[in-house]
Amino acid sequence: MSGAETPEGATPYARRTVPVEGGELTVGEWGRGGDGPLLLAVHGITSSHLAWSLVGERLGVDHRLVAVDLRGRGGSRDLPGPYGMVRHAADLVRVVEAYGGGPVVLLGHSMGGFVAVELARTYPELVRRLVLVDGGAPLPAPPGLDADADEQTISALISATVGPAFTRLTRTFPDRETYLTMWREHPSFTDWTPAVQRYVDYDLVGTAPELHPACRLEAAVRDARDQYAYPGVKPSALPVPAVFLRAPRGMLDEPDKPLYPAGYAAHWLPGTVEETVPGVNHYTIALGAGGAAAIEAAVRTGG
C-alpha cells in the first residue's frame, strides 16, 4: 500500500493506493493512522471517494474511514476492465486485506450499495454490518429489459435516471470553469459547499481544451447492468445486519420522485432496517451536512 498525505479539513486525510488485479486502486483515508475501527465506503456509479468527505471528517475523529475510487473512476480510472459488481467486490477484498482484514462496517452510496451487497453476499466473513445509503436494493426494471440488453439501451436508462451526472461522461470541457458551471446548475446542488467544490474539482482530468470527467463511460454503462430487478429476481435477505438510509428527494432534487419509494428497499432486502433521512436528495444524503450526520449516526448507533 502506498500513498501521499493530502490536507483535508480538521480530520487527517491521506490518498493512497492498494494493489489489485491489473494495477493499483486509489483510496482516500480519513482518521488517525491505525487508531479506531475500520470503515470501508463505496461511491456511486459516476462518482469518486470524495463523495464521502463529510462523512470521513465526522467519523475519522475516532474511526478509520477508507473510501475507494472504484475501477474506472477517479484515481482508479486507468485500471482495466472488466467492470461489474463481482469485479468491484474482488477489489474491495484486496482493500480489506491491505488494511488488516475484516470484518468491517461497509458503507455504500447509490451504486456503491450494490457493490457492498455483492461483497456481503460473497464474502460475509469480511463484513460485520452494512450501511446502505440510497442504493443497493434492485431498481425497478423497465418492461422488456433483461440482463442481455445492449449498451445503447442501458445508456438510455442511465441517462433518464441519473440525468446530467451521466450525460457529462459523453462531453469534453474547454476549462474548469465551464465544468463547475455545469455542476452549479444541477438542481441537487443549490447549496454549494467546499465539500462539493472538492468533489467536482477532483473529477476533472485531461488537458484544456479537452478536459473530461474521470469516470469512464464504459465503466458506468457496464456497472448499470447489475442494478436492476430483472424478471425472475426475487427479494433476498442479506447475510449480515443492514440499515438502508433513504433519500425522500430524487436525483434532480424532485420532492415526488425519490430513487426509492418508502418501503421499497425493505421489501427487496428483507430484514433490513429502512430509515428516511428528512430533507435530502440522492446526492446530499452523502454530500450535505444533514445526510452526513445521519450516516454518522447510523454507524455509531449500530456499534
MOQUI-V814914 format. One record per residue. N is the residue number from 1. PSI is psi as a letter, one per 30 degrees, with the letter a starting at -180 (NA if undefined). Layout:
BEGIN
n:N psi:PSI
n:N psi:PSI
END
This chain:
BEGIN
n:1 psi:k
n:2 psi:l
n:3 psi:l
n:4 psi:k
n:5 psi:k
n:6 psi:k
n:7 psi:k
n:8 psi:j
n:9 psi:a
n:10 psi:f
n:11 psi:k
n:12 psi:k
n:13 psi:k
n:14 psi:k
n:15 psi:k
n:16 psi:l
n:17 psi:k
n:18 psi:k
n:19 psi:k
n:20 psi:l
n:21 psi:k
n:22 psi:f
n:23 psi:b
n:24 psi:k
n:25 psi:k
n:26 psi:k
n:27 psi:l
n:28 psi:k
n:29 psi:k
n:30 psi:k
n:31 psi:a
n:32 psi:i
n:33 psi:b
n:34 psi:g
n:35 psi:k
n:36 psi:l
n:37 psi:l
n:38 psi:k
n:39 psi:k
n:40 psi:k
n:41 psi:k
n:42 psi:k
n:43 psi:a
n:44 psi:a
n:45 psi:e
n:46 psi:g
n:47 psi:a
n:48 psi:l
n:49 psi:f
n:50 psi:f
n:51 psi:f
n:52 psi:g
n:53 psi:e
n:54 psi:e
n:55 psi:e
n:56 psi:e
n:57 psi:e
n:58 psi:e
n:59 psi:f
n:60 psi:f
n:61 psi:f
n:62 psi:g
n:63 psi:l
n:64 psi:j
n:65 psi:j
n:66 psi:j
n:67 psi:k
n:68 psi:l
n:69 psi:j
n:70 psi:l
n:71 psi:k
n:72 psi:g
n:73 psi:l
n:74 psi:b
n:75 psi:f
n:76 psi:g
n:77 psi:f
n:78 psi:g
n:79 psi:k
n:80 psi:l
n:81 psi:a
n:82 psi:l
n:83 psi:a
n:84 psi:l
n:85 psi:e
n:86 psi:e
n:87 psi:e
n:88 psi:e
n:89 psi:e
n:90 psi:e
n:91 psi:e
n:92 psi:e
n:93 psi:e
n:94 psi:e
n:95 psi:e
n:96 psi:e
n:97 psi:e
n:98 psi:f
n:99 psi:g
n:100 psi:g
n:101 psi:l
n:102 psi:a
n:103 psi:l
n:104 psi:l
n:105 psi:k
n:106 psi:k
n:107 psi:k
n:108 psi:k
n:109 psi:k
n:110 psi:b
n:111 psi:f
n:112 psi:f
n:113 psi:e
n:114 psi:e
n:115 psi:e
n:116 psi:e
n:117 psi:e
n:118 psi:e
n:119 psi:e
n:120 psi:e
n:121 psi:e
n:122 psi:e
n:123 psi:i
n:124 psi:f
n:125 psi:f
n:126 psi:f
n:127 psi:k
n:128 psi:e
n:129 psi:l
n:130 psi:k
n:131 psi:j
n:132 psi:k
n:133 psi:j
n:134 psi:h
n:135 psi:l
n:136 psi:f
n:137 psi:k
n:138 psi:k
n:139 psi:k
n:140 psi:k
n:141 psi:k
n:142 psi:l
n:143 psi:k
n:144 psi:f
n:145 psi:k
n:146 psi:l
n:147 psi:f
n:148 psi:g
n:149 psi:k
n:150 psi:l
n:151 psi:e
n:152 psi:e
n:153 psi:e
n:154 psi:e
n:155 psi:e
n:156 psi:e
n:157 psi:e
n:158 psi:e
n:159 psi:e
n:160 psi:e
n:161 psi:e
n:162 psi:e
n:163 psi:b
n:164 psi:f
n:165 psi:f
n:166 psi:e
n:167 psi:f
n:168 psi:f
n:169 psi:f
n:170 psi:g
n:171 psi:l
n:172 psi:l
n:173 psi:k
n:174 psi:f
n:175 psi:l
n:176 psi:e
n:177 psi:e
n:178 psi:e
n:179 psi:e
n:180 psi:e
n:181 psi:e
n:182 psi:e
n:183 psi:e
n:184 psi:f
n:185 psi:f
n:186 psi:k
n:187 psi:f
n:188 psi:f
n:189 psi:h
n:190 psi:f
n:191 psi:j
n:192 psi:j
n:193 psi:l
n:194 psi:e
n:195 psi:e
n:196 psi:e
n:197 psi:e
n:198 psi:e
n:199 psi:e
n:200 psi:e
n:201 psi:e
n:202 psi:f
n:203 psi:f
n:204 psi:k
n:205 psi:l
n:206 psi:a
n:207 psi:k
n:208 psi:k
n:209 psi:g
n:210 psi:h
n:211 psi:l
n:212 psi:l
n:213 psi:l
n:214 psi:e
n:215 psi:k
n:216 psi:k
n:217 psi:e
n:218 psi:f
n:219 psi:e
n:220 psi:e
n:221 psi:e
n:222 psi:e
n:223 psi:e
n:224 psi:e
n:225 psi:f
n:226 psi:g
n:227 psi:f
n:228 psi:l
n:229 psi:i
n:230 psi:l
n:231 psi:k
n:232 psi:f
n:233 psi:k
n:234 psi:l
n:235 psi:k
n:236 psi:k
n:237 psi:l
n:238 psi:l
n:239 psi:f
n:240 psi:l
n:241 psi:k
n:242 psi:k
n:243 psi:k
n:244 psi:j
n:245 psi:j
n:246 psi:k
n:247 psi:k
n:248 psi:f
n:249 psi:l
n:250 psi:a
n:251 psi:e
n:252 psi:g
n:253 psi:g
n:254 psi:k
n:255 psi:f
n:256 psi:g
n:257 psi:i
n:258 psi:l
n:259 psi:e
n:260 psi:j
n:261 psi:l
n:262 psi:k
n:263 psi:f
n:264 psi:e
n:265 psi:e
n:266 psi:f
n:267 psi:e
n:268 psi:f
n:269 psi:i
n:270 psi:k
n:271 psi:f
n:272 psi:k
n:273 psi:j
n:274 psi:k
n:275 psi:k
n:276 psi:k
n:277 psi:j
n:278 psi:k
n:279 psi:g
n:280 psi:l
n:281 psi:a
n:282 psi:f
n:283 psi:e
n:284 psi:f
n:285 psi:f
n:286 psi:e
n:287 psi:g
n:288 psi:l
n:289 psi:e
n:290 psi:e
n:291 psi:e
n:292 psi:e
n:293 psi:e
n:294 psi:e
n:295 psi:e
n:296 psi:e
n:297 psi:e
n:298 psi:e
n:299 psi:e
n:300 psi:e
n:301 psi:f
n:302 psi:f
n:303 psi:NA
END
